[in-house]
Each structure stands twice: as structure tokens, then as C-alpha cells.
């Protein structure tokens, strides 16, 4: 693929994008704006790519899958753990809309700065709050959340502090497992469901990996 539109068409044709809302978000957020300098030409490949500091920008297909499972509606309060390049935060921003809110954590200051600059360049700034620090236990100050998305692997999710920060009908999606193998787990209304085998970098912090 050589354009953002081409990437989106590929994700639709492959079945990763199913809803019009997620399609609109991907069309509105150009992945090339979230790549490190010199890597822009790889932006439209459906693959994870390094962004420095041992972190990656996830494959667009996996990002789309997670957003479809979350079913984010306008005006929702969303918590993201793992800002990375800011690509996913920008998509969340579009889905939540101007009356919604996205709070995004990253423990690496340089990546948080990189993400914020990328999002400013993309024009998706009005409803995103960036926080630098250990977000592995969530963020009680702005709870409860309609949706929580974790973009790095957790060792476990059952009875995790994040579950208590969800609204009663809220949804959470996170990669869960060890450093070599994980499954995406979707949590909703007391049920944990394995929805996709994945491979993410580990979530480092008090409630993640040490």
C-alpha cells in the first residue's frame, strides 16, 4: 500500500475493519504522521514497526481489531495505557468525538513528547490529555471509564485494578500473557474472553511486568 486510503481499503477488504465509524477514524488519521523520521515510506504496511526506546507502533490490523471490539461511542471517557507514537490515541480521539475524552499514559517521556507532537500535527488535540508516568495500575483520578485499552502486554488482568475503574457496562481490551506469547483479552460485564493471539512489548510498572 502506498497511501492511507489504500491501507484502509486493505483493512476493510481483509475484514479487520467492519464498522463505518472505525473506517472513518482510520481515514481521518494518517499513519504516516506517526512514524519516526525516515520511516514514513513504511507507514502503510500492515505490520508493527519500531519507534525507538524498545517500543513499536502496532500493526494497523491489530489496532483496528481492538477498536472494533471496544465499540467506542461519541462522548465516552477512554483510558489508554501506552501512548507510543500517538497513533492509537488519535484514532480514539476521533471515535470519542469532541465531547469525549481520551487520557493516555506513557512511562517514557521522550515517547510522550513524540506522540504529542505527532497528534498536534494531525490536528487531533482537543480531547486528549497526556500523562507521563506509570499508568500500569490505571488512573483513579478520572475513573470510572467507559473504555480502557492497553497497548502493551500485561501478566494478568483478572481482578486487576483496571477492572475496578470501568463503568458497570464498560469494556476493556488488553494483551495478556508472558513476554513470548499473549492473547488479547476482552473484558465486559464480568466476562473475560480471548479474542486474538498477539505479540506486544511488555507493560512495565507496578501492576505490569517488573
Beta strands, then each sheet from edge to edge (+ up, - down):
strand 1: 49-52
strand 2: 55-57
strand 3: 77-81
strand 4: 101-106
strand 5: 128-132
strand 6: 145-150
strand 7: 166-177
strand 8: 182-188
strand 9: 191-198
sheet 1: 1+ 2-
sheet 2: 5+ 4+ 3+ 6+ 7+ 8- 9+
end
